[in-house]
Amino acid sequence: MAYYELEPFGEQRDDLRTAQLMTLQANIHRDTKKQPRPFQAADFMPDFEAASDYKPRTPTEVWKDLKRKVKLTMGKLRGSKTT
Protein backbone atom coordinates (compact mmCIF):
# COMPACT_ATOMS: atom_id res chain seq x y z
CA MET A 1 0.00 0.00 0.00
CA ALA A 2 2.81 2.42 0.73
CA TYR A 3 4.18 2.00 -2.78
CA TYR A 4 0.76 2.77 -4.28
CA GLU A 5 0.67 6.06 -2.34
CA LEU A 6 4.02 7.03 -3.86
CA GLU A 7 3.38 5.69 -7.39
CA PRO A 8 -0.34 5.22 -8.11
CA PHE A 9 -1.18 2.55 -10.65
CA GLY A 10 -4.25 0.81 -11.96
CA GLU A 11 -7.30 1.84 -13.92
CA GLN A 12 -7.67 5.34 -12.45
CA ARG A 13 -4.04 6.15 -13.22
CA ASP A 14 -4.49 4.79 -16.77
CA ASP A 15 -7.56 7.02 -17.20
CA LEU A 16 -5.56 10.04 -16.07
CA ARG A 17 -2.70 9.22 -18.44
CA THR A 18 -5.13 8.92 -21.35
CA ALA A 19 -6.90 12.14 -20.34
CA GLN A 20 -3.57 13.97 -20.31
CA LEU A 21 -2.80 12.79 -23.84
CA MET A 22 -6.28 13.79 -25.02
CA THR A 23 -5.82 17.20 -23.38
CA LEU A 24 -2.55 17.71 -25.23
CA GLN A 25 -4.13 16.81 -28.57
CA ALA A 26 -7.21 18.97 -27.93
CA ASN A 27 -5.11 22.00 -26.95
CA ILE A 28 -2.80 21.59 -29.95
CA HIS A 29 -5.80 21.75 -32.29
CA ARG A 30 -7.86 24.23 -30.25
CA ASP A 31 -9.07 27.40 -31.92
CA THR A 32 -8.31 29.98 -29.23
CA LYS A 33 -10.98 32.34 -30.57
CA LYS A 34 -13.75 29.74 -30.32
CA GLN A 35 -12.37 27.99 -27.22
CA PRO A 36 -10.41 30.57 -25.20
CA ARG A 37 -10.13 28.35 -22.11
CA PRO A 38 -7.53 25.61 -22.54
CA PHE A 39 -8.80 22.07 -22.04
CA GLN A 40 -7.82 20.32 -18.82
CA ALA A 41 -7.36 16.62 -18.09
CA ALA A 42 -10.54 16.71 -15.99
CA ASP A 43 -12.49 17.50 -19.18
CA PHE A 44 -11.59 14.03 -20.47
CA MET A 45 -11.77 11.95 -17.28
CA PRO A 46 -14.61 9.43 -17.04
CA ASP A 47 -17.16 10.19 -14.33
CA PHE A 48 -17.97 6.94 -12.59
CA GLU A 49 -19.78 8.70 -9.75
CA ALA A 50 -22.53 9.67 -12.17
CA ALA A 51 -22.77 6.04 -13.24
CA SER A 52 -23.90 4.89 -9.79
CA ASP A 53 -27.52 4.74 -10.99
CA TYR A 54 -26.50 2.47 -13.86
CA LYS A 55 -29.12 0.38 -15.62
CA PRO A 56 -28.37 -2.00 -18.49
CA ARG A 57 -29.00 -0.51 -21.93
CA THR A 58 -29.90 -2.08 -25.21
CA PRO A 59 -27.30 -2.10 -28.02
CA THR A 60 -29.38 0.55 -29.83
CA GLU A 61 -29.26 2.84 -26.80
CA VAL A 62 -25.50 2.32 -26.47
CA TRP A 63 -24.99 3.16 -30.16
CA LYS A 64 -27.10 6.35 -29.93
CA ASP A 65 -25.22 7.47 -26.83
CA LEU A 66 -21.85 6.78 -28.45
CA LYS A 67 -22.81 8.80 -31.55
CA ARG A 68 -23.97 11.68 -29.33
CA LYS A 69 -20.69 11.67 -27.36
CA VAL A 70 -18.56 11.60 -30.51
CA LYS A 71 -20.56 14.49 -31.97
CA LEU A 72 -20.15 16.45 -28.72
CA THR A 73 -16.41 15.76 -28.55
CA MET A 74 -15.88 16.76 -32.17
CA GLY A 75 -17.90 19.91 -31.56
CA LYS A 76 -15.68 20.81 -28.59
CA LEU A 77 -12.56 20.26 -30.66
CA ARG A 78 -13.97 22.51 -33.39
CA GLY A 79 -15.13 25.06 -30.82
CA SER A 80 -18.84 24.85 -31.57
CA LYS A 81 -21.58 24.40 -28.99
CA THR A 82 -23.04 21.09 -30.12
CA THR A 83 -25.63 19.54 -27.82
Protein Blocks (a to p, Z undefined) as FASTA:
>chain_A
ZZmmmmggdjklmmmmmmmmmmmmmmmmpcfklmmbacdfklmgccfklmmmgccddfkl
mmmmmmmmmmmmmmmmnopacZZ
